[in-house]
Amino acid sequence: MAISWLGSAADSPFPPVEQATQHGLLAAGGDLSITRLLNAYRLGIFPWFNDYDPILWWSPDPRMVFHTDALHLSKSLRKVIRQKRFNVTFDHDFLAVMQACAAPRDNNASAEAHETWIHNEMISAYMQLHQAGYAHSVECWQNDELVGGIYGVAIGKMFFGESMFSFSSNASKVALATLAEQLKLWGYPLIDCQVYSAHLARLGAVLLPRREFVQQVQRLCAVDDRPASWRDAQPGAIDSNES
């Protein structure tokens, strides 16, 4: 089945997500303007493409998500959280988090090819989303050095996770746990993880049929919640006691 090519106008409509291929590819073309990106996320669609390739838009079925009240914390991770090994902040260095997510991972031979989708065009687009109050980062610091983090997009009461990194053991897990706890406190029930990952499944992520996911996204994105910086937010305490 041929995929749709988007028109040049930033508000040109996306095809119905049901038209996506078996692997979730829905459309190509268009741009990465704030208007188009927000329209895409509100429909359960996200961009994912390599540098120098056409912009590709995806809506896989099923969709992997975290429920913010159901993150699985291992015994070892609970210990790390109790020891307070990391200083965690929000929106203190969004650009550095994106750049770190784009860096090759030495422990994964295929990572460099996989991560080429976080290229300059994507970084520029998401920096604009960040400056507009929609894209956010969580940073983990050790001795004032950025050692882990995660970034994504928040619309209404829905958070769309994009990527995370760790330069120190458990740093990205602590960032994710802190994000989930903070979102739960703010009334966000879901974190979109896009596609299946065994690593995320071990942390408690589950698969939702695309139809159910899109219904929840449209409901949560419609909540009247003004975009704003999270920089002054104080991370909520994570319950690290044994359950």
C-alpha positions in Angstrom: 0.0 0.0 0.0 1.4 3.4 -1.0 1.9 5.9 1.9 0.4 9.4 1.8 2.5 12.5 1.1 1.6 15.5 3.2 0.9 18.9 1.7 3.2 21.8 2.3 0.9 23.7 4.6 1.7 23.1 8.3 -2.0 22.3 9.0 -2.5 19.9 6.1 -4.3 16.9 7.4 -2.8 13.5 8.2 -4.4 10.4 6.8 -6.3 8.2 9.3 -3.9 6.2 11.4 -5.7 3.0 10.3 -4.0 3.5 6.9 -0.5 2.9 8.4 1.5 0.0 7.1 2.0 -3.2 9.1 5.1 -1.6 10.7 3.3 1.6 11.5 4.5 3.9 8.7 1.7 6.3 7.9 2.9 9.3 5.8 5.9 11.1 4.4 6.8 14.7 3.7 5.6 17.9 5.3 7.8 19.7 7.8 8.6 19.8 11.5 6.9 23.0 12.4 5.3 23.4 15.8 1.8 23.3 14.3 2.4 20.1 12.4 4.2 18.3 15.3 1.4 19.2 17.8 -1.2 18.1 15.3 0.6 14.8 14.9 1.0 14.0 18.6 -2.6 14.8 19.2 -3.5 12.1 16.7 -1.1 9.5 18.0 1.5 10.1 15.3 5.2 10.9 15.6 8.1 11.6 13.3 11.1 9.2 12.9 13.5 9.4 10.0 17.2 9.3 9.3 19.2 12.4 8.4 18.9 13.3 4.7 15.8 11.1 4.2 12.3 12.4 3.8 10.3 13.1 7.0 8.5 9.9 7.9 5.4 9.8 10.2 4.5 6.7 12.2 1.6 5.3 14.2 2.4 1.7 15.2 -0.2 -0.8 16.4 0.1 -1.8 19.2 1.6 1.2 21.2 3.8 0.8 24.2 3.0 3.0 27.2 3.8 3.5 30.9 1.0 4.0 33.3 2.5 6.6 35.6 1.3 4.8 38.7 2.6 1.4 37.6 6.4 1.7 37.1 8.3 -1.4 38.3 11.2 -0.4 40.6 13.7 -3.3 41.1 15.3 -3.8 44.5 18.6 -2.4 43.2 16.9 0.7 41.7 15.1 1.4 45.0 18.5 1.3 46.7 19.9 3.8 44.2 17.0 6.1 44.8 17.3 5.9 48.6 21.0 6.6 48.4 20.2 9.8 46.4 23.1 9.2 44.0 21.8 11.7 41.5 20.5 15.3 41.6 17.5 15.4 39.3 16.2 18.5 37.6 13.6 19.4 35.0 14.2 21.6 31.9 17.7 22.7 33.0 19.5 21.7 29.8 17.1 20.4 27.2 19.6 20.7 24.4 22.3 18.7 26.2 19.8 15.9 26.9 18.9 15.7 23.2 22.5 15.8 22.2 23.4 13.0 24.7 20.5 10.9 23.4 21.9 11.3 19.9 25.4 10.2 20.9 26.5 6.7 19.8 26.3 4.0 22.6 29.5 2.0 23.0 27.7 -1.0 24.5 25.4 -1.5 21.5 26.9 -2.1 18.0 23.6 -1.1 16.3 23.0 2.0 18.4 24.9 4.5 16.2 22.7 3.6 13.2 19.5 3.6 15.3 20.2 7.0 16.9 20.8 8.8 13.6 17.2 9.9 13.7 18.1 12.5 16.4 19.9 14.7 13.9 20.2 18.5 13.6 16.8 18.9 11.9 15.1 17.1 14.8 17.1 18.9 17.5 16.1 22.2 16.0 12.4 21.3 15.8 12.2 20.1 19.3 14.2 23.0 20.7 11.4 25.2 19.2 8.8 23.0 21.0 10.8 23.3 24.2 11.0 27.1 23.9 7.2 27.1 23.3 6.7 25.1 26.6 5.7 21.8 25.0 8.9 19.8 25.0 10.6 18.9 28.3 13.7 17.2 29.7 14.6 15.4 32.9 18.3 15.6 33.9 20.3 13.4 36.2 23.5 15.0 37.6 26.6 13.7 39.4 29.1 16.2 40.7 27.5 18.8 38.3 28.0 16.5 35.3 25.0 15.4 33.2 25.0 11.6 33.3 21.5 10.6 32.4 18.1 12.0 31.2 15.0 11.7 29.1 13.0 14.1 26.9 9.6 14.2 25.4 6.5 16.3 24.6 3.7 17.3 26.9 0.2 18.3 25.6 -2.7 18.7 27.9 -2.3 15.8 30.4 -0.4 13.5 28.0 3.3 12.9 27.9 5.0 11.5 24.8 8.4 10.1 25.6 11.0 10.4 22.8 14.4 9.1 24.0 16.6 8.7 27.1 20.3 8.1 27.8 22.6 7.0 30.6 26.3 7.6 31.0 26.2 6.3 34.6 24.5 3.0 35.8 20.8 3.5 36.6 20.8 7.2 35.7 18.2 6.9 32.9 16.0 4.7 35.2 16.1 7.3 37.9 15.2 10.0 35.4 12.2 7.9 34.2 11.1 7.1 37.7 11.3 10.7 38.7 9.4 11.8 35.6 6.6 9.2 36.2 6.2 10.3 39.8 6.0 13.9 38.9 3.6 13.3 36.1 1.4 11.2 38.4 1.3 14.1 40.9 0.3 16.5 38.1 -2.5 14.2 36.9 -0.8 12.7 33.8 -1.8 9.0 33.6 0.3 7.9 30.6 3.8 8.1 29.1 3.9 7.1 25.4 7.0 4.9 24.6 6.1 4.5 20.9 7.3 0.9 20.2 8.0 -2.3 22.1 11.2 -2.6 24.0 12.1 -5.5 26.3 14.0 -3.1 28.5 10.9 -0.9 29.0 8.7 -3.9 29.5 10.8 -4.9 32.4 10.2 -1.5 33.9 6.5 -1.9 33.6 5.6 -0.6 30.1 2.6 -2.4 28.5 1.2 -2.6 25.0 -2.1 -0.9 24.1 -4.1 -1.4 20.9 -3.6 1.7 18.7 -7.4 2.4 18.7 -7.4 2.5 22.5 -4.2 4.5 22.7 -5.5 7.2 20.2 -8.8 7.5 22.1 -6.9 8.1 25.3 -4.5 10.5 23.7 -7.2 12.6 22.2 -9.0 12.8 25.5 -5.9 13.7 27.5 -4.5 16.2 25.0 -7.9 18.1 25.0 -7.4 19.0 28.7 -6.9 22.7 29.0 -3.4 22.9 30.4 -1.2 25.8 29.4 2.3 24.9 28.1 5.0 26.2 30.4 8.6 25.5 31.5 9.1 22.9 34.1 12.4 24.4 35.2 11.2 25.5 38.7 9.4 22.2 39.4 10.8 20.4 42.5 10.9 16.6 41.8 8.5 14.7 44.0 9.8 12.1 46.4 9.7 8.5 45.0 8.5 5.8 47.3 11.6 3.6 47.3 10.5 1.3 50.1 10.1 -2.4 49.4 6.5 -3.3 48.3 
